[in-house]
Amino acid sequence: MADWIKRALTRRRPRQGSRNVRVEEPDERLVLGVKFLICLLFCLTSLEIVHLVILRTWNSEVFAGISGLVGTLTGLFLGQKT
């Protein structure tokens, strides 16, 4: 699981006047934080599914948490690439 996260957060910048590419690896704490957020996202999603199946109602608070985590993960991936 860590390989694709680390690869997605790695910057590749071309050097001026050369065909070589400079590779900048992400910080290990960032990779661990993204892993934690992805696990939390799966937990909240499964909680919402269980809530829908058992109680047959929509929980806005859990969905707001899911939306917040998706926004945070998207911001991390896009912000790290630039």
Steps between C-alpha positions, in 0.01 A plus 500: 500500500785739577657464158220660303449774760870585503511491119196729476658754737846493335595810299679463169651821371703529179837671526555803283691428181513127566288192452566389857217509750544597864293276728390636838367234738227602746557515874424173680264680740293622204472146365393369843247783534348420162479130594320595820255725313423227247432249780279754675313562174429128461382479862262794461367367171429159651334670799270690262414180312420318825289797610305488172447123513399468865318827571392579142576869548767737373749641750610849395781523756675187378463615140649838593799319651541293183481814285758675717743210477462476123572874473803468726644207304441678169673811632797297624553325169457814289704719734790256517527477120547875446 
